[in-house]
Amino acid sequence: MFQLEEIIMKITKALIPALAILAAGVTAASAHITLENQQAPVASTYKAVFRVGHGCEGKPTVRVRVQIPEGVIAVKPQPKPGWTLEKVRGKYAKSYDYYGTPTSEGVKEIVWSGGNLPDDEYDEFVVRVRLTGDLKPGTVLYFPTVQECPDGAAERWIEIPEAGKSADDYQFPAPGLKLLESK
């Protein structure tokens, strides 16, 4: 019996570091800025909820910038108490039909700044958009997002997967939305 206990102790001691490394990898992989609802039909209104679950290496988040992809129009961000909201406007690559009105420019980036989201707290940043009918069902639409912290620290969630790869293949994947057929 003594030998069996000794073997179990040795195996346990050997496994603890491996499990710690595995747990760290799982934590890093799940520590992305993500969308609450990760699929929506084209030609519809979509409420994008960007979930921020951590800061930058222990520092609080003080600014969140979300780039709006082409084909997403009528962007209306939700204000957050304690944060300043900025809407950066620009021209679209083409004109889109917005309920019978040609629309060739609009919000291209949203910036929430001046707040303070501690590293050990969670929050959400919300925007309502129109997914145009020009978007292709079956594809993933990416919203590159930069999370800024004090002293120039930042997490750049801007990696867009190459063909044949997924967001899981990247360290800093952009939040993605799978486009579905319109209803």
Backbone torsions as a table, in degrees:
resi	resn	phi	psi	omega
1	MET	NA	-39.5	-179.3
2	PHE	-59.7	-40.3	-180.0
3	GLN	-65.3	-38.6	179.4
4	LEU	-64.3	-43.1	177.6
5	GLU	-62.0	-40.9	179.7
6	GLU	-64.1	-42.1	178.6
7	ILE	-63.8	-44.8	179.3
8	ILE	-60.6	-41.9	179.3
9	MET	-62.4	-42.8	-180.0
10	LYS	-65.1	-42.9	178.9
11	ILE	-63.4	-43.9	-179.7
12	THR	-61.5	-45.5	179.1
13	LYS	-62.1	-35.3	179.2
14	ALA	-73.5	-34.3	-176.8
15	LEU	-78.8	-30.2	-176.4
16	ILE	-56.2	-49.8	177.8
17	PRO	-61.6	-38.6	179.8
18	ALA	-65.0	-41.9	178.2
19	LEU	-66.0	-36.8	177.8
20	ALA	-63.5	-42.0	178.3
21	ILE	-65.2	-43.2	178.8
22	LEU	-61.5	-44.4	179.8
23	ALA	-63.4	-39.9	177.7
24	ALA	-62.9	-40.4	178.3
25	GLY	-64.9	-39.8	177.9
26	VAL	-65.5	-41.4	178.7
27	THR	-62.5	-45.8	-179.3
28	ALA	-63.8	-39.8	-178.2
29	ALA	-68.6	-29.2	-178.4
30	SER	-93.5	1.4	-174.5
31	ALA	-94.0	45.1	-179.9
32	HIS	-100.2	163.9	164.4
33	ILE	-83.5	124.7	-175.8
34	THR	-128.1	165.3	173.4
35	LEU	-91.8	137.9	179.0
36	GLU	-62.7	-50.5	175.8
37	ASN	-105.1	116.1	-171.5
38	GLN	-101.2	19.2	172.6
39	GLN	-154.0	147.9	-179.7
40	ALA	-161.7	151.0	178.6
41	PRO	-76.9	148.5	173.4
42	VAL	-67.4	165.5	-179.9
43	ALA	56.8	42.5	179.8
44	SER	-145.1	167.2	172.6
45	THR	-87.5	139.4	-176.7
46	TYR	-133.4	132.8	175.0
47	LYS	-97.9	105.2	-179.9
48	ALA	-88.3	119.7	177.9
49	VAL	-112.7	106.2	179.5
50	PHE	-86.6	118.4	-177.2
51	ARG	-96.1	124.3	179.3
52	VAL	-113.5	113.1	-173.1
53	GLY	-104.6	0.9	-178.4
54	HIS	-166.1	169.6	175.6
55	GLY	-96.1	-149.3	-178.9
56	CYS	-111.1	100.2	177.7
57	GLU	48.8	50.2	176.9
58	GLY	92.6	-12.5	-179.4
59	LYS	-91.3	150.7	180.0
60	PRO	-72.7	155.1	173.7
61	THR	-82.1	129.5	-179.9
62	VAL	-120.8	-6.6	179.8
63	ARG	-157.9	138.2	176.8
64	VAL	-130.2	124.5	179.3
65	ARG	-118.2	127.0	180.0
66	VAL	-119.7	123.5	176.6
67	GLN	-86.4	132.2	-179.3
68	ILE	-92.6	122.2	-178.0
69	PRO	-73.3	159.1	176.5
70	GLU	-59.6	140.8	-179.6
71	GLY	93.7	-2.0	177.0
72	VAL	-112.1	119.3	-174.8
73	ILE	-129.7	-178.7	177.9
74	ALA	52.9	47.5	-175.3
75	VAL	-77.8	124.2	179.6
76	LYS	-132.1	97.5	179.6
77	PRO	-75.1	151.8	176.4
78	GLN	-89.3	125.5	176.3
79	PRO	-64.2	151.8	177.2
80	LYS	-123.2	126.4	176.7
81	PRO	-55.4	133.5	180.0
82	GLY	88.0	-4.2	-179.7
83	TRP	-120.8	145.2	173.8
84	THR	-92.2	136.8	-177.9
85	LEU	-109.1	129.7	177.4
86	GLU	-126.5	134.8	177.0
87	LYS	-115.4	113.8	179.7
88	VAL	-90.7	118.0	-176.5
89	ARG	-98.7	157.1	177.5
90	GLY	-168.7	178.3	179.7
91	LYS	-84.9	145.0	173.1
92	TYR	-82.8	162.9	177.9
93	ALA	-67.0	-23.9	179.1
94	LYS	-151.0	173.9	177.4
95	SER	-90.8	138.4	179.4
96	TYR	-116.1	151.7	176.5
97	ASP	-87.3	122.2	177.1
98	TYR	-118.7	91.1	-177.8
99	TYR	51.9	48.2	176.7
100	GLY	89.0	-3.9	179.4
101	THR	-108.8	122.5	175.5
102	PRO	-64.3	131.2	-177.1
103	THR	-127.1	116.2	-176.2
104	SER	-117.0	1.8	175.9
105	GLU	-153.5	160.5	-179.9
106	GLY	175.6	-162.7	-177.7
107	VAL	-71.1	125.2	179.9
108	LYS	-108.8	-18.0	179.0
109	GLU	-153.5	144.1	176.4
110	ILE	-118.9	137.0	179.8
111	VAL	-130.0	121.1	169.8
112	TRP	-103.9	125.1	-178.0
113	SER	-142.5	167.9	175.3
114	GLY	83.3	-3.2	177.3
115	GLY	-88.6	-172.4	179.5
116	ASN	-149.4	102.1	178.1
117	LEU	-106.0	102.8	-178.6
118	PRO	-56.5	152.0	-178.0
119	ASP	-56.8	-32.2	-176.3
120	ASP	-95.3	17.2	177.0
121	GLU	-124.3	166.9	-174.1
122	TYR	-125.1	146.7	174.8
123	ASP	-153.9	171.0	-179.7
124	GLU	-129.0	144.7	178.3
125	PHE	-121.3	124.1	-167.6
126	VAL	-117.3	142.2	175.7
127	VAL	-146.1	140.6	176.2
128	ARG	-104.5	134.2	-176.1
129	VAL	-138.9	167.7	171.3
130	ARG	-110.5	123.1	174.9
131	LEU	-90.2	114.1	-174.8
132	THR	-69.8	160.3	177.1
133	GLY	-71.5	-9.4	177.5
134	ASP	-75.7	-17.2	179.8
135	LEU	-71.7	151.0	-172.4
136	LYS	-97.7	114.6	175.5
137	PRO	-57.2	146.8	179.5
138	GLY	91.3	-7.8	177.9
139	THR	-104.1	171.0	176.9
140	VAL	-111.5	132.4	178.9
141	LEU	-102.2	129.3	-175.4
142	TYR	-108.5	142.6	178.5
143	PHE	-116.8	86.3	178.8
144	PRO	-55.3	132.5	-173.8
145	THR	-133.5	135.1	177.0
146	VAL	-116.9	128.6	-180.0
147	GLN	-108.8	117.0	-176.6
148	GLU	-107.9	145.4	-179.0
149	CYS	-130.0	170.4	-178.7
150	PRO	-58.8	161.2	175.8
151	ASP	60.8	29.4	176.1
152	GLY	79.2	1.7	178.2
153	ALA	-69.9	145.6	179.4
154	ALA	-157.5	152.1	170.6
155	GLU	-116.1	120.2	-176.5
156	ARG	-104.8	97.2	-179.4
157	TRP	-87.8	72.1	-170.0
158	ILE	-126.7	1.0	-176.9
159	GLU	-76.4	124.9	178.7
160	ILE	-108.6	122.6	-175.3
161	PRO	-59.1	139.6	172.8
162	GLU	-73.7	164.9	177.6
163	ALA	-54.0	134.6	178.3
164	GLY	86.6	-2.8	179.2
165	LYS	-118.6	167.5	177.8
166	SER	-126.0	172.4	179.2
167	ALA	-58.9	-28.7	179.6
168	ASP	-64.6	-17.4	-179.9
169	ASP	-83.6	-0.1	-173.8
170	TYR	-123.3	152.2	179.5
171	GLN	-79.3	-36.8	-176.9
172	PHE	-128.1	64.4	-176.9
173	PRO	-71.0	144.6	173.9
174	ALA	-71.1	146.7	174.6
175	PRO	-58.4	135.2	-176.2
176	GLY	-120.5	146.6	178.9
177	LEU	-124.7	117.4	177.5
178	LYS	-77.3	126.5	-178.8
179	LEU	-88.3	131.2	-179.0
180	LEU	-109.1	165.8	174.2
181	GLU	-60.1	147.3	177.5
182	SER	-69.4	151.6	-177.2
183	LYS	-84.8	NA	NA
